[in-house]
Amino acid sequence: MVLKGILVTIATLLLLTDSSQSGNDDGCKPAPPSGCVYKVTDNLPTVICNNLNLKAIPTCLPGKTHPKKLIINGNNISQITSIRYDTLEYLYIESDNVLNIVLYAFGHLSNLTVLSLRNNFITDIQRDTFIGLTHLKELYLTNNSIKTLPHHAFFYLPQLKILEINKNSIASISDGAFANLTVLSELNLRDNKLIAVPKFNNTRLDLDILNLGQNKLTEIPHEPFKTLKYLKTLYLDDNEIITLPHSAFWGLDHLKLLHLENNQLSHIWYHLFLDPWESLLEVYLHNNNIAELNPIQLPWKQLHVVTLDDNHWLCTCKTVWMKSLRAVIDNSTSIMYVKVFF
């Protein structure tokens, strides 16, 4: 009987510990913040705690039903500690002045599918930062202060489909940073400080969209995207790329949209677009330093969009054909920007 009483006491203590954060305010202490609002949006029980100057994630929330969506924006939460609302599917902690995420902070959120940490001051991502988020599909880290992505940074997110880390200060990405993201379809690294294309050679990714625009890239290595064979959209615009090797796009047999505008390209190799030749629909080359272009370098008749304006075209025997460019396209290109002045 004594042993039985001890076991019951232990079980009760464990239950109380596990219920330290509750979405049900009936008997929960301390009481939920007075400004937090419970409502049902899109058939989801939702709690909104915006602009309340909260210093931490509340341990109790209003409502008679455990929330599936929690929005805590515009507060002053410098550190994210353990969150135990295990019914959550959507969690927004945006513009909260977050500096640090305690390891295993999300360890109880196995049902979470969307996590947004936009507009904070997070500087560090570790391998264990997102452990427990086994069903997460979308992760938004836009506009933080992240400087590097370590090996296996997102290893515990096997269901992730969308990863946005744009508008940070990322200067280096370790090999294997994207390992285990086998269903990732969109990777946004725009507006960082990358000086080299991340290495995808040892990572199995089925990306549809890769955005490397607005970084500090000056060159593209040999076959950098060959393992991304299903890539459909590639952004390399607004960098400082001077030249592209002829093998830059080898392996991209399904590429449809290619953004190379606002760089310093001066030369286009004859076979640069050989692999995506049959799939390519849109090519953006405006605002570069291109001086010459051969009529056989692009699949003109299948292209929907080509932009060539604001380059440094020369009047030579190699470029005189461009005066009749529209005739070459034969009206099959729906949008065309070509300003060629000789």
C-alpha positions in Angstrom: 0.0 0.0 0.0 2.9 2.4 0.8 4.5 1.6 -2.5 1.2 2.1 -4.3 0.8 5.5 -2.6 4.4 6.5 -3.6 3.7 5.6 -7.3 0.5 7.6 -7.4 2.2 10.6 -5.9 5.0 10.4 -8.5 2.5 10.0 -11.3 0.6 13.1 -10.0 3.8 15.2 -9.8 4.7 14.2 -13.4 1.3 15.1 -14.7 1.5 18.5 -12.9 4.9 19.1 -14.3 3.8 18.3 -17.9 0.9 20.6 -17.5 3.0 23.6 -16.5 1.9 25.3 -19.7 -1.8 24.9 -20.4 -4.1 26.1 -23.1 -7.0 25.8 -20.7 -7.3 28.7 -18.2 -9.6 26.8 -15.9 -7.5 26.4 -12.8 -4.3 27.4 -14.5 -1.9 29.5 -12.5 -0.7 32.1 -12.9 -3.7 33.5 -14.8 -3.2 34.1 -18.6 -2.1 37.6 -19.5 -5.2 39.9 -19.6 -4.5 41.0 -23.1 -4.4 37.5 -24.6 -7.4 36.8 -26.8 -8.9 33.4 -27.6 -10.8 33.0 -30.8 -11.4 30.5 -33.6 -9.8 31.3 -36.9 -10.0 29.1 -40.0 -11.6 26.5 -37.7 -8.6 26.5 -35.5 -8.6 27.3 -31.8 -6.3 30.3 -31.7 -4.7 32.5 -29.0 -3.3 35.9 -29.8 -1.0 37.7 -27.4 0.3 40.6 -29.5 1.9 43.9 -28.3 1.6 43.1 -24.5 5.3 43.7 -23.6 5.5 40.0 -22.5 8.9 39.0 -21.2 8.3 35.2 -21.7 6.0 32.8 -23.4 2.9 32.6 -21.0 2.6 29.5 -18.9 -1.2 29.7 -19.1 -3.4 30.7 -22.0 -7.1 31.7 -22.2 -9.8 29.4 -23.7 -11.6 26.2 -22.8 -9.9 24.3 -25.7 -6.2 23.7 -26.1 -5.0 26.0 -28.9 -3.7 24.8 -32.3 -2.5 28.3 -33.3 -0.5 30.6 -31.0 0.5 34.2 -32.2 2.8 36.1 -29.9 4.1 39.1 -31.8 5.5 42.5 -30.9 6.6 41.7 -27.4 9.9 41.7 -25.5 10.8 38.0 -25.2 14.6 37.9 -25.3 14.9 34.1 -24.8 12.6 31.3 -25.9 12.6 28.5 -23.3 10.7 25.2 -23.3 7.2 25.5 -24.8 4.8 22.7 -23.8 1.6 23.4 -25.7 1.7 20.1 -27.5 -1.5 20.6 -29.5 0.0 23.5 -31.4 0.2 23.3 -35.2 1.0 27.0 -35.9 3.4 29.1 -33.8 4.3 32.8 -34.6 6.9 34.5 -32.4 7.6 37.6 -34.6 9.1 41.0 -33.8 9.7 40.0 -30.2 13.3 41.0 -29.8 14.3 37.3 -29.4 18.1 36.9 -29.0 18.4 33.2 -28.0 16.6 29.9 -28.3 17.3 27.5 -25.5 18.2 24.0 -26.7 15.2 21.7 -26.9 12.8 24.7 -26.5 10.5 23.1 -29.1 11.0 19.5 -27.9 7.3 19.1 -27.0 5.8 20.5 -30.2 5.7 17.3 -32.4 2.4 18.5 -34.0 3.7 21.8 -35.2 3.7 22.3 -38.9 4.5 26.1 -39.2 7.0 28.0 -37.1 7.7 31.7 -37.8 10.5 33.6 -36.0 10.6 36.5 -38.4 12.0 40.0 -37.4 14.0 39.1 -34.3 17.7 39.2 -33.4 18.5 35.5 -33.3 22.3 35.1 -34.0 22.9 31.4 -33.4 21.4 28.1 -34.8 22.6 24.8 -33.4 21.9 21.2 -34.5 19.6 20.7 -31.5 17.7 24.0 -31.8 14.8 22.5 -33.6 14.8 19.0 -32.1 11.3 17.6 -31.6 9.7 19.3 -34.6 9.3 16.1 -36.5 6.2 17.3 -38.5 7.3 20.9 -39.2 6.7 21.8 -42.9 7.5 25.5 -42.9 10.2 27.5 -41.0 10.6 31.2 -41.4 13.7 32.9 -40.0 13.6 36.0 -42.1 15.2 39.2 -40.9 17.3 38.0 -38.0 21.1 38.2 -37.3 22.2 34.7 -38.1 25.8 34.7 -39.3 26.5 31.0 -40.0 24.7 27.7 -40.5 26.5 24.8 -38.9 26.7 21.1 -39.9 23.3 19.4 -39.6 21.6 22.8 -38.7 18.2 21.4 -39.6 18.8 17.7 -39.3 15.7 17.1 -37.0 13.3 18.6 -39.5 12.7 15.7 -42.0 9.3 16.9 -43.2 10.4 20.5 -43.9 9.2 21.9 -47.3 9.8 25.6 -47.0 12.9 27.2 -45.4 13.3 31.0 -45.5 16.5 32.4 -44.0 16.6 35.6 -46.1 17.6 39.0 -44.7 20.2 37.7 -42.2 24.0 38.1 -42.1 25.0 34.6 -43.2 28.5 34.6 -44.6 29.3 30.9 -44.3 27.3 27.6 -44.6 28.9 24.4 -43.4 28.9 21.3 -45.6 25.8 19.2 -44.6 23.9 22.2 -43.2 20.9 21.0 -45.2 21.3 17.3 -44.6 18.2 15.2 -44.0 15.9 17.8 -45.7 14.9 15.3 -48.3 11.5 16.9 -49.1 12.5 20.5 -49.0 11.1 22.3 -52.1 11.9 26.0 -51.4 15.1 27.4 -49.9 15.4 31.2 -49.6 18.9 32.5 -48.7 18.4 35.9 -50.3 19.9 39.1 -48.9 22.7 37.6 -46.9 26.5 38.0 -47.1 27.4 34.8 -48.9 30.6 35.0 -51.0 30.4 31.4 -52.2 27.6 29.1 -53.4 26.6 26.6 -50.7 27.8 23.1 -51.4 24.9 20.7 -52.2 27.0 17.8 -53.5 26.7 15.7 -50.3 23.1 16.6 -49.7 20.0 15.0 -51.2 17.6 17.8 -52.0 14.6 17.9 -54.3 14.4 21.7 -54.5 12.0 23.5 -56.8 13.1 27.0 -55.9 16.5 28.2 -54.8 17.1 31.9 -54.1 20.7 33.1 -53.7 19.9 36.6 -54.9 21.3 39.8 -53.3 24.4 38.2 -51.8 28.1 38.9 -52.4 28.8 36.2 -55.0 31.5 37.1 -57.5 31.8 33.8 -59.3 30.0 30.5 -59.8 32.1 27.2 -59.5 32.0 24.2 -61.8 28.7 22.3 -61.7 27.5 23.8 -58.4 23.9 22.7 -58.8 24.3 19.3 -60.5 22.6 17.4 -57.6 19.5 19.7 -57.7 18.2 18.0 -60.8 14.6 18.9 -60.2 15.2 22.7 -59.7 12.8 24.8 -61.6 13.6 28.4 -60.4 17.0 29.8 -59.7 17.7 33.3 -58.4 21.3 34.6 -58.8 20.4 38.2 -59.4 21.7 41.2 -57.6 25.1 39.7 -56.8 28.6 40.7 -58.2 29.0 37.8 -60.6 31.6 38.7 -63.3 31.7 35.4 -65.2 29.9 32.0 -65.4 31.7 28.8 -66.3 30.2 26.9 -69.2 29.2 24.2 -66.7 27.4 26.5 -64.3 24.0 25.0 -65.0 24.9 21.4 -65.8 22.4 18.9 -64.5 19.5 21.4 -64.4 17.4 19.6 -66.9 14.1 20.9 -65.5 15.1 24.6 -65.0 12.3 27.0 -66.2 13.2 30.4 -64.6 16.7 31.8 -64.4 17.4 35.2 -62.8 20.9 36.6 -63.6 20.0 40.3 -63.7 21.9 43.1 -61.9 25.3 41.4 -61.9 28.5 42.3 -63.8 28.4 39.6 -66.4 30.4 40.5 -69.5 30.4 37.2 -71.4 28.0 34.3 -72.0 29.5 30.9 -73.1 28.0 29.2 -76.1 26.8 26.1 -74.2 25.9 27.8 -70.9 22.2 26.9 -71.3 22.7 23.5 -72.9 21.3 21.3 -70.1 18.1 23.4 -69.4 17.7 24.1 -73.2 14.4 22.3 -73.5 12.9 23.4 -70.2 13.9 27.0 -70.0 11.1 29.5 -70.3 12.3 32.7 -68.7 15.8 34.3 -68.6 16.6 37.6 -67.0 19.9 39.1 -68.1 19.2 42.8 -67.9 21.6 45.3 -66.2 24.9 43.5 -66.8 27.9 44.3 -68.9 27.2 41.9 -71.8 28.7 43.1 -75.0 27.9 40.3 -77.4 25.4 37.5 -77.8 25.2 34.8 -80.5 21.8 33.9 -81.9 22.3 30.2 -81.1 23.0 30.8 -77.4 19.4 30.8 -76.2 16.3 28.7 -77.2 14.5 31.8 -78.4 11.4 30.2 -79.8 10.3 28.5 -76.6 11.2 31.4 -74.3 8.3 33.3 -72.7 10.5 36.1 -71.2 13.9 37.4 -72.0 15.4 40.6 -70.6 18.5 42.1 -72.2 18.2 45.8 -71.6 20.8 47.9 -69.9 23.8 46.0 -71.1 26.9 47.3 -72.9 26.2 46.0 -76.4 28.9 46.5 -79.1 28.2 47.1 -82.7 30.1 44.2 -84.4 29.4 41.6 -86.9 28.5 39.3 -84.0 25.7 41.5 -82.8 24.2 43.0 -85.9 21.7 40.1 -85.9 20.1 41.6 -82.7 18.5 44.3 -84.8 16.1 41.7 -86.1 15.8 39.9 -82.8 12.0 40.0 -82.7 11.9 38.2 -86.1 14.1 35.5 -84.7 11.7 35.0 -81.9 8.8 34.9 -84.3 6.3 36.3 -81.9 6.5 33.3 -79.5 8.0 35.3 -76.6 5.2 37.0 -74.7 7.2 39.6 -72.9 10.4 41.1 -74.2 12.7 43.8 -73.0 15.5 44.5 -75.5 17.2 47.9 -75.7 20.0 47.6 -78.1 21.7 50.8 -79.1 24.5 50.8 -81.6 
